[in-house]
Amino acid sequence: MPVADLLAAHADAWGRATRSPFLDAVRDGTLPPAAFDTWLVQDAHFLADLLRFQARLLARAPRPAQAVLAGGCVALVAELDWFGRVAAERGLDLAAPQLPATIAYGDLLYRLDAADVATALTALWAVERAYLDAWSGARPGAGEYGPFVAHWTAPGFAGYVAALEEAADRAGADAADPADDAVFLEVAAAEAAFWEMAR
């Protein structure tokens, strides 16, 4: 089953993962800056966890998937550098403790080290597709949030998500795996909790 079929198979869960009052408030400019800053700090923590997970996945992935995974790792390093600059501009402490939703999401990524490669690739695609869909729904972003939304919906990111989808489909081509549904739903639930965390 192509991984994109999971979007329709679990449309309600995906809606909760990619639409939230947090994102609505970003779109219309009513989100309090303190809530956005809380989310930024937690997202920086999550990105560090994601980089570690993706680097480990790269090491065990089939050869055809390695280029897109390596490119994603490089992009995550650049994104963490960007977060550092944003944090300095906004006076944020990126060493602040992780909140429960961030810890839970990191634990999910850590558990995926024990999953087969196809399931782990499906999870990574779901993580990045959720991010893309969520921020695309918040476009164009009002006030101070517009540049952030533009950053997270750049065409290059959409291309990366499409390449991950292709890699996940190729890795799982031999059989439809019920684990894909389970991990997709876990990622969707983690995303929904992450949006709620900062409100």
VOVO-492893 format. One record per residue (C-alpha): chain; residue in one letter; z, y, x; residue number from 1. Coordinates in Angstrom, 3 decimals. Layout:
REM VOVO-492893
<filo c="A" r="A" up="Z" north="Y" east="X" k="NUM"/>
...
END
This chain:
REM VOVO-492893
<filo c="A" r="M" up="0.000" north="0.000" east="0.000" k="1"/>
<filo c="A" r="P" up="-0.860" north="3.430" east="1.443" k="2"/>
<filo c="A" r="V" up="2.338" north="5.366" east="2.058" k="3"/>
<filo c="A" r="A" up="1.037" north="8.270" east="-0.053" k="4"/>
<filo c="A" r="D" up="1.328" north="5.978" east="-3.087" k="5"/>
<filo c="A" r="L" up="5.095" north="6.273" east="-2.710" k="6"/>
<filo c="A" r="L" up="4.864" north="9.909" east="-3.836" k="7"/>
<filo c="A" r="A" up="3.641" north="8.895" east="-7.291" k="8"/>
<filo c="A" r="A" up="5.735" north="5.718" east="-7.475" k="9"/>
<filo c="A" r="H" up="8.914" north="7.765" east="-6.966" k="10"/>
<filo c="A" r="A" up="7.865" north="11.136" east="-8.356" k="11"/>
<filo c="A" r="D" up="11.311" north="12.069" east="-9.710" k="12"/>
<filo c="A" r="A" up="13.049" north="11.378" east="-6.416" k="13"/>
<filo c="A" r="W" up="10.323" north="13.273" east="-4.565" k="14"/>
<filo c="A" r="G" up="10.733" north="16.224" east="-6.885" k="15"/>
<filo c="A" r="R" up="14.442" north="16.379" east="-6.077" k="16"/>
<filo c="A" r="A" up="13.614" north="16.131" east="-2.371" k="17"/>
<filo c="A" r="T" up="11.101" north="18.974" east="-2.351" k="18"/>
<filo c="A" r="R" up="12.199" north="21.387" east="-5.083" k="19"/>
<filo c="A" r="S" up="15.604" north="23.015" east="-5.266" k="20"/>
<filo c="A" r="P" up="17.337" north="26.266" east="-6.224" k="21"/>
<filo c="A" r="F" up="17.627" north="26.963" east="-2.479" k="22"/>
<filo c="A" r="L" up="13.842" north="26.934" east="-2.097" k="23"/>
<filo c="A" r="D" up="13.336" north="28.896" east="-5.324" k="24"/>
<filo c="A" r="A" up="15.654" north="31.582" east="-3.975" k="25"/>
<filo c="A" r="V" up="13.722" north="31.684" east="-0.692" k="26"/>
<filo c="A" r="R" up="10.500" north="32.133" east="-2.647" k="27"/>
<filo c="A" r="D" up="11.844" north="35.030" east="-4.725" k="28"/>
<filo c="A" r="G" up="13.997" north="36.549" east="-1.967" k="29"/>
<filo c="A" r="T" up="17.351" north="36.150" east="-3.712" k="30"/>
<filo c="A" r="L" up="18.922" north="33.641" east="-1.328" k="31"/>
<filo c="A" r="P" up="21.979" north="35.173" east="0.376" k="32"/>
<filo c="A" r="P" up="21.359" north="35.483" east="4.118" k="33"/>
<filo c="A" r="A" up="24.605" north="33.624" east="4.851" k="34"/>
<filo c="A" r="A" up="23.330" north="30.572" east="2.963" k="35"/>
<filo c="A" r="F" up="20.050" north="30.679" east="4.867" k="36"/>
<filo c="A" r="D" up="21.897" north="31.012" east="8.172" k="37"/>
<filo c="A" r="T" up="24.048" north="27.984" east="7.332" k="38"/>
<filo c="A" r="W" up="20.909" north="26.008" east="6.592" k="39"/>
<filo c="A" r="L" up="19.236" north="27.157" east="9.836" k="40"/>
<filo c="A" r="V" up="22.139" north="25.960" east="11.973" k="41"/>
<filo c="A" r="Q" up="22.234" north="22.599" east="10.211" k="42"/>
<filo c="A" r="D" up="18.469" north="22.214" east="10.483" k="43"/>
<filo c="A" r="A" up="18.691" north="22.794" east="14.229" k="44"/>
<filo c="A" r="H" up="21.211" north="19.926" east="14.411" k="45"/>
<filo c="A" r="F" up="18.891" north="17.761" east="12.325" k="46"/>
<filo c="A" r="L" up="15.894" north="18.543" east="14.535" k="47"/>
<filo c="A" r="A" up="17.838" north="17.411" east="17.599" k="48"/>
<filo c="A" r="D" up="18.605" north="14.115" east="15.836" k="49"/>
<filo c="A" r="L" up="14.971" north="13.816" east="14.758" k="50"/>
<filo c="A" r="L" up="13.753" north="14.340" east="18.322" k="51"/>
<filo c="A" r="R" up="16.007" north="11.559" east="19.592" k="52"/>
<filo c="A" r="F" up="14.837" north="9.205" east="16.829" k="53"/>
<filo c="A" r="Q" up="11.181" north="10.038" east="17.389" k="54"/>
<filo c="A" r="A" up="11.416" north="9.564" east="21.153" k="55"/>
<filo c="A" r="R" up="12.929" north="6.124" east="20.652" k="56"/>
<filo c="A" r="L" up="10.245" north="5.273" east="18.092" k="57"/>
<filo c="A" r="L" up="7.529" north="6.405" east="20.491" k="58"/>
<filo c="A" r="A" up="8.786" north="3.917" east="23.054" k="59"/>
<filo c="A" r="R" up="8.315" north="0.953" east="20.704" k="60"/>
<filo c="A" r="A" up="5.365" north="2.115" east="18.596" k="61"/>
<filo c="A" r="P" up="1.944" north="0.465" east="18.716" k="62"/>
<filo c="A" r="R" up="-0.500" north="2.129" east="21.057" k="63"/>
<filo c="A" r="P" up="-2.582" north="3.816" east="18.280" k="64"/>
<filo c="A" r="A" up="0.513" north="5.652" east="17.003" k="65"/>
<filo c="A" r="Q" up="1.784" north="6.864" east="20.344" k="66"/>
<filo c="A" r="A" up="-0.381" north="9.971" east="20.697" k="67"/>
<filo c="A" r="V" up="0.717" north="11.476" east="17.392" k="68"/>
<filo c="A" r="L" up="4.360" north="10.589" east="18.078" k="69"/>
<filo c="A" r="A" up="4.224" north="12.097" east="21.561" k="70"/>
<filo c="A" r="G" up="2.640" north="15.254" east="20.186" k="71"/>
<filo c="A" r="G" up="5.373" north="15.408" east="17.565" k="72"/>
<filo c="A" r="C" up="8.059" north="15.137" east="20.236" k="73"/>
<filo c="A" r="V" up="6.528" north="18.019" east="22.163" k="74"/>
<filo c="A" r="A" up="6.364" north="20.070" east="18.958" k="75"/>
<filo c="A" r="L" up="10.028" north="19.323" east="18.211" k="76"/>
<filo c="A" r="V" up="11.040" north="20.554" east="21.673" k="77"/>
<filo c="A" r="A" up="9.115" north="23.780" east="21.027" k="78"/>
<filo c="A" r="E" up="10.679" north="24.078" east="17.570" k="79"/>
<filo c="A" r="L" up="14.181" north="23.719" east="19.003" k="80"/>
<filo c="A" r="D" up="13.358" north="26.481" east="21.494" k="81"/>
<filo c="A" r="W" up="12.189" north="28.634" east="18.567" k="82"/>
<filo c="A" r="F" up="15.423" north="27.896" east="16.709" k="83"/>
<filo c="A" r="G" up="17.324" north="29.041" east="19.774" k="84"/>
<filo c="A" r="R" up="15.509" north="32.378" east="19.740" k="85"/>
<filo c="A" r="V" up="16.049" north="32.795" east="15.984" k="86"/>
<filo c="A" r="A" up="19.738" north="31.981" east="16.385" k="87"/>
<filo c="A" r="A" up="20.106" north="34.590" east="19.114" k="88"/>
<filo c="A" r="E" up="18.387" north="37.213" east="16.952" k="89"/>
<filo c="A" r="R" up="20.574" north="36.397" east="13.931" k="90"/>
<filo c="A" r="G" up="23.823" north="35.912" east="15.868" k="91"/>
<filo c="A" r="L" up="24.163" north="32.249" east="14.900" k="92"/>
<filo c="A" r="D" up="26.218" north="29.606" east="16.676" k="93"/>
<filo c="A" r="L" up="24.068" north="26.505" east="17.034" k="94"/>
<filo c="A" r="A" up="27.116" north="24.628" east="18.309" k="95"/>
<filo c="A" r="A" up="28.836" north="24.963" east="14.922" k="96"/>
<filo c="A" r="P" up="29.931" north="21.595" east="13.510" k="97"/>
<filo c="A" r="Q" up="27.547" north="19.489" east="11.518" k="98"/>
<filo c="A" r="L" up="28.149" north="19.399" east="7.777" k="99"/>
<filo c="A" r="P" up="28.376" north="16.061" east="5.902" k="100"/>
<filo c="A" r="A" up="24.750" north="16.117" east="4.685" k="101"/>
<filo c="A" r="T" up="23.536" north="16.649" east="8.250" k="102"/>
<filo c="A" r="I" up="25.719" north="13.860" east="9.579" k="103"/>
<filo c="A" r="A" up="24.487" north="11.494" east="6.874" k="104"/>
<filo c="A" r="Y" up="20.845" north="12.308" east="7.609" k="105"/>
<filo c="A" r="G" up="21.413" north="11.743" east="11.331" k="106"/>
<filo c="A" r="D" up="23.062" north="8.407" east="10.559" k="107"/>
<filo c="A" r="L" up="19.984" north="7.390" east="8.567" k="108"/>
<filo c="A" r="L" up="17.742" north="8.189" east="11.529" k="109"/>
<filo c="A" r="Y" up="20.010" north="6.209" east="13.834" k="110"/>
<filo c="A" r="R" up="19.923" north="3.174" east="11.511" k="111"/>
<filo c="A" r="L" up="16.128" north="3.309" east="11.544" k="112"/>
<filo c="A" r="D" up="16.197" north="2.256" east="15.190" k="113"/>
<filo c="A" r="A" up="16.844" north="-1.247" east="13.841" k="114"/>
<filo c="A" r="A" up="13.965" north="-1.094" east="11.337" k="115"/>
<filo c="A" r="D" up="10.541" north="-2.482" east="12.054" k="116"/>
<filo c="A" r="V" up="8.059" north="0.053" east="13.408" k="117"/>
<filo c="A" r="A" up="6.055" north="0.311" east="10.179" k="118"/>
<filo c="A" r="T" up="9.178" north="1.151" east="8.166" k="119"/>
<filo c="A" r="A" up="10.330" north="3.671" east="10.772" k="120"/>
<filo c="A" r="L" up="6.906" north="5.330" east="10.748" k="121"/>
<filo c="A" r="T" up="6.980" north="5.479" east="6.955" k="122"/>
<filo c="A" r="A" up="10.383" north="7.165" east="7.145" k="123"/>
<filo c="A" r="L" up="9.185" north="9.695" east="9.723" k="124"/>
<filo c="A" r="W" up="6.144" north="10.518" east="7.607" k="125"/>
<filo c="A" r="A" up="8.406" north="10.970" east="4.556" k="126"/>
<filo c="A" r="V" up="10.716" north="13.315" east="6.501" k="127"/>
<filo c="A" r="E" up="7.863" north="15.526" east="7.641" k="128"/>
<filo c="A" r="R" up="5.951" north="15.355" east="4.362" k="129"/>
<filo c="A" r="A" up="9.104" north="16.435" east="2.510" k="130"/>
<filo c="A" r="Y" up="9.490" north="19.416" east="4.829" k="131"/>
<filo c="A" r="L" up="5.863" north="20.418" east="4.360" k="132"/>
<filo c="A" r="D" up="5.896" north="19.994" east="0.575" k="133"/>
<filo c="A" r="A" up="9.209" north="21.786" east="0.173" k="134"/>
<filo c="A" r="W" up="8.237" north="24.835" east="2.186" k="135"/>
<filo c="A" r="S" up="4.764" north="24.904" east="0.663" k="136"/>
<filo c="A" r="G" up="6.461" north="25.189" east="-2.728" k="137"/>
<filo c="A" r="A" up="8.472" north="28.162" east="-1.445" k="138"/>
<filo c="A" r="R" up="5.368" north="30.138" east="-0.421" k="139"/>
<filo c="A" r="P" up="4.934" north="32.936" east="0.270" k="140"/>
<filo c="A" r="G" up="8.656" north="33.609" east="0.594" k="141"/>
<filo c="A" r="A" up="9.980" north="37.054" east="-0.257" k="142"/>
<filo c="A" r="G" up="11.502" north="39.642" east="2.026" k="143"/>
<filo c="A" r="E" up="12.923" north="38.343" east="5.283" k="144"/>
<filo c="A" r="Y" up="12.004" north="34.759" east="4.370" k="145"/>
<filo c="A" r="G" up="8.229" north="35.196" east="4.391" k="146"/>
<filo c="A" r="P" up="7.774" north="34.709" east="8.144" k="147"/>
<filo c="A" r="F" up="9.922" north="31.570" east="8.081" k="148"/>
<filo c="A" r="V" up="7.906" north="30.033" east="5.255" k="149"/>
<filo c="A" r="A" up="4.669" north="30.893" east="7.065" k="150"/>
<filo c="A" r="H" up="6.012" north="29.252" east="10.236" k="151"/>
<filo c="A" r="W" up="6.908" north="26.018" east="8.415" k="152"/>
<filo c="A" r="T" up="3.615" north="25.757" east="6.519" k="153"/>
<filo c="A" r="A" up="1.194" north="26.436" east="9.378" k="154"/>
<filo c="A" r="P" up="-2.080" north="24.459" east="9.160" k="155"/>
<filo c="A" r="G" up="-1.276" north="22.585" east="12.362" k="156"/>
<filo c="A" r="F" up="1.836" north="21.127" east="10.771" k="157"/>
<filo c="A" r="A" up="-0.148" north="19.861" east="7.789" k="158"/>
<filo c="A" r="G" up="-2.530" north="18.180" east="10.225" k="159"/>
<filo c="A" r="Y" up="0.384" north="16.516" east="11.991" k="160"/>
<filo c="A" r="V" up="1.754" north="15.178" east="8.704" k="161"/>
<filo c="A" r="A" up="-1.684" north="13.770" east="7.862" k="162"/>
<filo c="A" r="A" up="-1.834" north="12.056" east="11.257" k="163"/>
<filo c="A" r="L" up="1.608" north="10.522" east="10.676" k="164"/>
<filo c="A" r="E" up="0.407" north="9.215" east="7.325" k="165"/>
<filo c="A" r="E" up="-2.553" north="7.556" east="9.022" k="166"/>
<filo c="A" r="A" up="-0.282" north="6.021" east="11.675" k="167"/>
<filo c="A" r="A" up="2.134" north="4.687" east="9.056" k="168"/>
<filo c="A" r="D" up="-0.710" north="3.243" east="7.006" k="169"/>
<filo c="A" r="R" up="-2.209" north="1.559" east="10.049" k="170"/>
<filo c="A" r="A" up="1.136" north="0.082" east="11.140" k="171"/>
<filo c="A" r="G" up="1.840" north="-1.273" east="7.670" k="172"/>
<filo c="A" r="A" up="-1.662" north="-2.511" east="6.914" k="173"/>
<filo c="A" r="D" up="-0.741" north="-6.190" east="6.975" k="174"/>
<filo c="A" r="A" up="1.450" north="-6.155" east="3.861" k="175"/>
<filo c="A" r="A" up="3.210" north="-3.965" east="1.354" k="176"/>
<filo c="A" r="D" up="6.862" north="-3.980" east="2.371" k="177"/>
<filo c="A" r="P" up="9.681" north="-3.381" east="-0.125" k="178"/>
<filo c="A" r="A" up="11.514" north="-1.746" east="2.785" k="179"/>
<filo c="A" r="D" up="9.045" north="1.136" east="2.528" k="180"/>
<filo c="A" r="D" up="10.234" north="1.942" east="-1.000" k="181"/>
<filo c="A" r="A" up="13.865" north="1.714" east="0.066" k="182"/>
<filo c="A" r="V" up="13.492" north="3.955" east="3.115" k="183"/>
<filo c="A" r="F" up="11.355" north="6.444" east="1.194" k="184"/>
<filo c="A" r="L" up="14.104" north="6.757" east="-1.419" k="185"/>
<filo c="A" r="E" up="16.751" north="7.131" east="1.294" k="186"/>
<filo c="A" r="V" up="14.792" north="9.958" east="2.911" k="187"/>
<filo c="A" r="A" up="14.250" north="11.632" east="-0.478" k="188"/>
<filo c="A" r="A" up="17.974" north="11.491" east="-1.235" k="189"/>
<filo c="A" r="A" up="18.855" north="12.858" east="2.205" k="190"/>
<filo c="A" r="E" up="16.402" north="15.736" east="1.744" k="191"/>
<filo c="A" r="A" up="17.819" north="16.610" east="-1.678" k="192"/>
<filo c="A" r="A" up="21.352" north="16.671" east="-0.257" k="193"/>
<filo c="A" r="F" up="20.226" north="18.803" east="2.672" k="194"/>
<filo c="A" r="W" up="18.856" north="21.554" east="0.408" k="195"/>
<filo c="A" r="E" up="22.066" north="21.567" east="-1.618" k="196"/>
<filo c="A" r="M" up="24.314" north="21.716" east="1.435" k="197"/>
<filo c="A" r="A" up="23.944" north="25.448" east="2.121" k="198"/>
<filo c="A" r="R" up="24.342" north="26.713" east="-1.436" k="199"/>
END
